[in-house]
């Protein structure tokens, strides 16, 4: 029997948090049999969440599957959340959402269970509504970074606000080639459309401005 990732105390807390879920959330897990050290851990984690609540379903796909192409997933392990209506809001996790990022995953699950309404100011929503070209936000994180969840959640809320936006948490240590490609040395390191980059958990208005610069 594999060792549990979540101890009894954490399971109790998670059960309490997820008792607030409004509807069923589907999590798509993308796996790769070659060169994916962390895939079994991510699958184990999602499996344990489905034991804690019957409001989470998960489906597993390989990186070379049609589904991976449909959701534009090119790295594993990856997680995609879908609303109770099966809608993809562009929210992605690459790598293990562990440490501080486990809370981010739980918050996103709650949000998706209530149809993923973005928690952003009316001003931000108004500005983001004008985006009409694809925007890709990558937020590089590490599990021990206390400022990273805020940066990830803001990016995920921006994705929820506009169908042209995809926002991904990327565990910097697990995807070292990508981290090197974007010159990640401290986190949270945010890369928008491969060109606009900034470091730190910016306040929402500033964050939105950086996203708009990518247009």
C-alpha positions in Angstrom: 0.0 0.0 0.0 1.5 3.4 -1.0 2.1 5.9 1.7 -0.6 8.6 2.0 0.5 12.1 1.0 -2.0 13.8 3.2 -2.0 12.9 6.9 -5.2 12.6 9.0 -5.0 16.2 10.3 -4.6 17.7 6.8 -7.4 15.4 5.4 -9.7 16.8 8.1 -8.9 20.4 7.1 -9.3 19.6 3.4 -12.6 17.9 4.0 -13.8 21.0 5.9 -12.6 23.4 3.1 -14.2 21.3 0.3 -17.5 20.9 2.2 -18.2 24.4 0.8 -18.1 23.1 -2.8 -21.1 24.2 -4.9 -21.0 21.5 -7.6 -18.8 18.8 -9.1 -15.4 19.7 -10.4 -13.6 17.5 -13.0 -9.8 17.4 -12.9 -8.0 16.2 -16.0 -4.6 14.7 -15.1 -2.0 14.5 -17.9 0.6 11.9 -17.4 3.8 10.9 -19.2 5.4 7.4 -18.9 8.7 8.7 -20.0 10.8 11.1 -18.0 8.1 12.2 -15.5 9.4 11.7 -12.0 6.6 13.6 -10.4 3.6 12.2 -12.3 2.9 9.4 -9.7 2.9 11.9 -6.8 0.4 14.2 -8.6 -1.9 11.3 -9.5 -1.7 10.1 -5.9 -2.6 13.6 -4.6 -5.6 13.9 -6.9 -6.7 10.4 -6.0 -6.6 11.3 -2.3 -8.8 14.3 -2.9 -11.4 12.1 -4.6 -11.4 10.0 -1.5 -12.0 13.0 0.7 -15.0 14.3 -1.4 -17.3 12.8 -4.0 -17.5 16.3 -5.6 -14.3 15.8 -7.5 -13.9 13.5 -10.5 -10.7 12.9 -12.3 -9.7 11.6 -15.7 -6.2 10.5 -16.7 -4.7 11.1 -20.1 -1.3 10.6 -21.7 0.8 13.5 -23.1 0.5 12.1 -26.6 -3.3 11.8 -26.4 -5.9 13.7 -28.4 -7.1 15.3 -25.2 -3.6 16.7 -24.5 -3.7 18.3 -27.9 -7.2 19.6 -27.4 -6.2 21.3 -24.2 -2.7 22.3 -25.6 -0.9 20.4 -22.9 2.8 19.8 -23.8 4.4 19.0 -20.4 3.6 16.5 -17.6 2.5 16.3 -14.9 -0.3 18.7 -15.7 -3.7 19.4 -14.2 -6.7 21.1 -15.9 -9.8 22.0 -13.9 -13.3 22.0 -15.5 -16.5 23.6 -14.0 -19.6 21.5 -13.2 -20.7 22.3 -16.8 -17.4 20.9 -18.2 -16.1 24.3 -19.1 -12.3 24.9 -19.4 -11.4 28.3 -18.0 -7.7 28.2 -19.0 -6.5 27.3 -15.5 -3.4 25.0 -15.4 -1.0 23.4 -12.9 2.3 22.1 -14.1 4.1 20.1 -11.5 3.0 19.2 -7.9 0.8 21.8 -6.3 2.5 21.2 -2.9 3.5 23.3 0.0 1.9 26.8 -0.3 0.5 25.8 -3.7 -1.7 23.1 -2.3 -3.9 25.8 -0.8 -4.0 27.4 -4.3 -5.3 24.2 -5.8 -8.0 23.9 -3.1 -9.1 27.5 -3.6 -9.3 27.0 -7.4 -11.4 23.8 -6.8 -13.8 25.8 -4.6 -14.0 28.5 -7.2 -14.6 26.1 -10.1 -17.3 24.3 -8.1 -19.1 27.7 -8.2 -18.6 28.1 -12.0 -15.2 29.8 -11.7 -16.4 33.4 -11.3 -13.3 35.6 -11.3 -12.6 37.4 -8.0 -11.4 40.6 -9.4 -12.5 44.3 -9.2 -15.0 45.7 -11.6 -12.2 47.9 -13.0 -10.0 44.9 -13.7 -12.9 42.9 -15.3 -13.7 45.9 -17.6 -10.1 46.1 -18.8 -9.7 42.4 -19.2 -13.0 42.2 -21.3 -11.1 44.0 -24.1 -8.6 41.1 -24.6 -9.4 39.5 -28.0 -6.1 37.7 -28.7 -4.5 34.7 -27.0 -2.6 35.5 -23.8 -0.5 32.9 -22.0 0.6 33.6 -18.4 3.1 31.3 -16.8 3.8 31.8 -13.0 7.0 30.0 -11.9 6.8 29.0 -8.3 8.4 26.9 -5.6 6.5 25.1 -2.8 8.2 27.1 -0.1 7.5 30.6 -1.6 4.9 32.4 0.5 4.2 35.1 -2.1 3.6 32.6 -5.0 0.0 31.6 -4.3 -1.2 35.2 -4.6 0.6 35.5 -8.0 -0.9 32.2 -9.2 -4.4 33.0 -8.0 -4.4 36.4 -9.6 -3.3 34.8 -12.9 -6.0 32.1 -12.6 -8.7 34.7 -11.9 -7.5 36.7 -15.0 -7.9 33.5 -17.0 -11.4 32.9 -15.6 -12.3 36.5 -16.7 -11.5 36.1 -20.3 -11.6 33.0 -22.6 -8.5 34.2 -24.5 -6.3 33.9 -21.4 -4.6 30.7 -20.2 -2.8 30.9 -16.9 -0.4 28.2 -15.5 1.3 27.5 -12.3 4.8 26.1 -13.2 6.8 24.4 -10.5 10.2 25.9 -11.3 12.4 23.1 -9.9 10.5 20.4 -11.8 10.7 22.2 -15.1 14.3 23.4 -15.0 14.8 23.6 -18.7 11.8 26.0 -19.0 13.0 27.9 -15.9 16.4 28.4 -17.6 14.8 29.4 -20.8 13.0 32.3 -19.1 15.9 33.1 -16.7 14.0 32.3 -13.6 16.2 33.0 -10.5 13.6 34.1 -7.9 9.9 33.4 -7.6 7.1 34.2 -8.3 8.5 34.9 -11.8 5.7 35.7 -14.2 6.1 35.4 -18.0 3.3 36.7 -20.3 3.3 35.5 -24.0 7.0 34.7 -23.6 8.0 38.4 -23.5 6.5 40.5 -20.7 8.2 39.3 -17.5 8.1 40.5 -13.9 9.0 39.1 -10.5 6.9 39.4 -7.4 3.2 39.2 -6.4 2.1 42.5 -7.9 -1.2 44.1 -6.7 -4.1 43.3 -9.0 -4.3 46.6 -10.9 -0.6 46.5 -11.7 -0.8 42.8 -12.6 -3.6 43.5 -15.1 -1.6 46.3 -16.7 1.3 43.9 -17.2 -1.1 41.4 -18.9 -2.5 44.2 -21.2 1.1 45.1 -22.2 1.4 41.7 -23.8 -1.3 42.8 -26.4 
